[in-house]
Amino acid sequence: MHYAIPIGSELWMIGFAGAVVLIAVPILFAKNRDADFRNSLGRFLGFLLLGTAIGRHFYDMYDQNWSISHSLPLHMCGISGLLSGLLFFWRNQLAFEILVYWGLSGAFHSIITPELTRGFSVPLTVEYYIVHAGIMAASLYMIFSQNMNLRKQSWLKVYLITQPVLLVVGPKNHFTGGN
């Protein structure tokens, strides 16, 4: 059921280009704009990311593919995807740091080596790229448009927070066969 998009294929190039646009355009569009505009643009992005996360459940139910193992966002990108949308409404320093450390490298890796864990379909492919590009976009938007920065020793706090999360995510994925 897994479908790895071949690197360099037409679909890979379209997905990669779309991800770059989704990441770069909001940052460039917000540059030199006032705080109200940047906040409004951020809320729009937050609605897009949260709407995508919620919409995925409706698609899975419509497609009769909703399952505990694959539909619940109990994996690092799923949690980061929700966190990225929420961050636009709830600017929390620790949440931002978690998203940067969890999300930037994981989402970047997912964009350059895409694997659709539920098989290929256009809606799932679009959702995949919106979620992973959105994780990177939220992190970078907060840095470049909202002037958020990582604090000293933030990596250690995120590491310590990650351990109990992995104690939940790991067994859930193991016993349900999820991502």
C-alpha positions as CSV (number, residue, x, y, z in Angstrom):
1,M,0.0,0.0,0.0
2,H,3.0,2.4,0.5
3,Y,3.8,4.4,-2.5
4,A,7.2,6.1,-2.7
5,I,7.2,8.9,-5.2
6,P,10.3,8.4,-7.4
7,I,12.9,11.1,-6.9
8,G,13.2,13.2,-10.0
9,S,9.9,12.0,-11.5
10,E,7.4,14.5,-12.8
11,L,5.2,14.0,-9.7
12,W,8.2,14.5,-7.4
13,M,9.1,17.8,-9.2
14,I,5.5,19.1,-9.0
15,G,5.3,18.2,-5.3
16,F,8.7,19.7,-4.6
17,A,8.0,22.9,-6.5
18,G,4.6,23.2,-4.7
19,A,6.2,22.7,-1.3
20,V,8.8,25.4,-2.1
21,V,6.1,27.8,-3.1
22,L,4.0,27.0,0.0
23,I,7.1,27.7,2.2
24,A,8.6,30.7,0.5
25,V,5.6,32.7,-0.8
26,P,4.1,33.5,2.6
27,I,7.5,34.6,4.0
28,L,8.2,36.8,1.0
29,F,4.7,38.1,0.9
30,A,4.9,39.1,4.6
31,K,8.2,40.8,4.2
32,N,8.1,44.6,4.9
33,R,4.4,44.4,5.9
34,D,2.9,45.6,9.1
35,A,2.2,43.4,12.1
36,D,-1.6,43.2,11.4
37,F,-1.0,42.0,7.8
38,R,1.5,39.4,9.0
39,N,-0.9,38.2,11.8
40,S,-3.8,37.9,9.3
41,L,-1.6,36.0,6.8
42,G,-0.5,33.7,9.7
43,R,-4.2,33.0,10.7
44,F,-4.9,32.2,7.1
45,L,-2.0,29.7,7.0
46,G,-3.2,28.3,10.4
47,F,-6.7,27.7,9.0
48,L,-5.2,26.1,5.9
49,L,-3.1,23.7,8.0
50,L,-5.7,22.8,10.6
51,G,-8.4,22.5,7.8
52,T,-6.1,20.1,6.0
53,A,-5.6,18.0,9.1
54,I,-9.3,17.9,9.8
55,G,-10.2,17.4,6.2
56,R,-8.0,14.3,6.1
57,H,-10.3,12.6,8.5
58,F,-13.4,13.3,6.4
59,Y,-11.6,12.0,3.3
60,D,-10.6,8.9,5.1
61,M,-14.2,8.3,6.2
62,Y,-15.5,9.0,2.7
63,D,-12.9,6.6,1.3
64,Q,-13.8,4.1,4.0
65,N,-10.1,4.1,5.1
66,W,-10.3,5.7,8.5
67,S,-8.4,3.6,11.0
68,I,-6.7,4.0,14.4
69,S,-3.4,2.9,13.0
70,H,-3.2,5.4,10.1
71,S,-5.7,8.2,10.7
72,L,-4.8,9.4,14.2
73,P,-2.0,11.9,14.1
74,L,0.1,10.0,16.6
75,H,3.4,10.2,14.8
76,M,6.0,13.0,14.7
77,C,4.8,14.6,11.4
78,G,1.2,14.3,12.4
79,I,1.8,16.0,15.8
80,S,4.0,18.6,14.1
81,G,1.3,19.2,11.4
82,L,-1.3,20.0,14.1
83,L,1.3,22.1,16.1
84,S,2.2,24.1,13.0
85,G,-1.4,25.2,12.4
86,L,-2.0,25.9,16.1
87,L,1.2,28.0,16.3
88,F,-0.3,30.7,14.1
89,F,-3.1,31.2,16.7
90,W,-1.2,30.4,19.9
91,R,2.3,31.8,19.6
92,N,4.0,29.8,22.3
93,Q,7.8,29.8,22.6
94,L,8.1,26.2,23.6
95,A,5.6,25.0,20.9
96,F,7.7,26.9,18.4
97,E,10.9,25.3,19.6
98,I,9.3,21.8,19.5
99,L,8.2,22.5,15.9
100,V,11.6,23.7,14.8
101,Y,13.5,20.7,16.2
102,W,10.9,18.1,15.3
103,G,9.6,19.6,12.1
104,L,12.3,21.2,10.0
105,S,14.5,18.2,9.5
106,G,11.7,15.6,9.4
107,A,9.5,17.6,7.0
108,F,12.4,18.5,4.8
109,H,13.3,14.8,4.6
110,S,9.7,13.9,3.8
111,I,9.5,16.5,1.0
112,I,12.7,15.3,-0.7
113,T,12.0,11.6,-0.2
114,P,8.1,11.4,-0.3
115,E,6.4,8.2,0.7
116,L,2.6,8.0,0.9
117,T,1.8,5.5,3.6
118,R,-1.8,5.0,2.4
119,G,-1.1,4.5,-1.2
120,F,-1.4,7.0,-4.1
121,S,-4.3,9.3,-4.6
122,V,-4.4,12.9,-5.6
123,P,-6.1,14.1,-2.4
124,L,-3.6,12.2,-0.2
125,T,-0.7,13.5,-2.2
126,V,-1.9,17.1,-1.9
127,E,-2.5,16.6,1.8
128,Y,1.0,15.1,2.2
129,Y,2.7,18.1,0.6
130,I,0.6,20.7,2.4
131,V,1.3,19.1,5.8
132,H,5.0,18.7,5.3
133,A,5.5,22.0,3.6
134,G,3.3,23.6,6.2
135,I,5.5,22.3,9.1
136,M,8.5,24.0,7.5
137,A,6.5,27.1,6.5
138,A,5.2,27.6,10.1
139,S,8.7,27.3,11.6
140,L,10.3,29.6,9.1
141,Y,7.4,32.1,9.1
142,M,7.7,32.4,12.9
143,I,11.4,33.1,12.5
144,F,11.4,35.5,9.6
145,S,8.0,37.2,10.0
146,Q,7.2,37.0,13.7
147,N,10.8,37.4,15.0
148,M,10.7,34.2,17.1
149,N,14.1,32.6,17.9
150,L,15.3,29.5,19.6
151,R,16.4,30.0,23.2
152,K,19.7,28.7,24.7
153,Q,19.3,25.2,25.8
154,S,16.0,24.8,24.0
155,W,17.2,21.7,22.3
156,L,17.5,20.1,25.8
157,K,14.0,21.0,26.8
158,V,12.7,19.6,23.5
159,Y,14.7,16.4,23.9
160,L,13.2,15.9,27.4
161,I,9.7,16.6,26.2
162,T,10.2,14.2,23.2
163,Q,10.9,11.2,25.4
164,P,7.4,10.8,26.9
165,V,5.9,11.5,23.5
166,L,7.9,8.7,22.1
167,L,6.7,6.4,24.9
168,V,3.2,7.0,23.6
169,V,3.8,7.1,19.9
170,G,6.2,4.2,19.7
171,P,3.9,1.5,21.3
172,K,0.8,2.9,19.5
173,N,2.6,2.5,16.1
174,H,4.0,-0.8,17.0
175,F,0.7,-2.4,18.2
176,T,-1.5,-0.8,15.5
177,G,1.0,-1.1,12.6
178,G,0.8,2.7,12.1
179,N,3.3,5.2,10.8
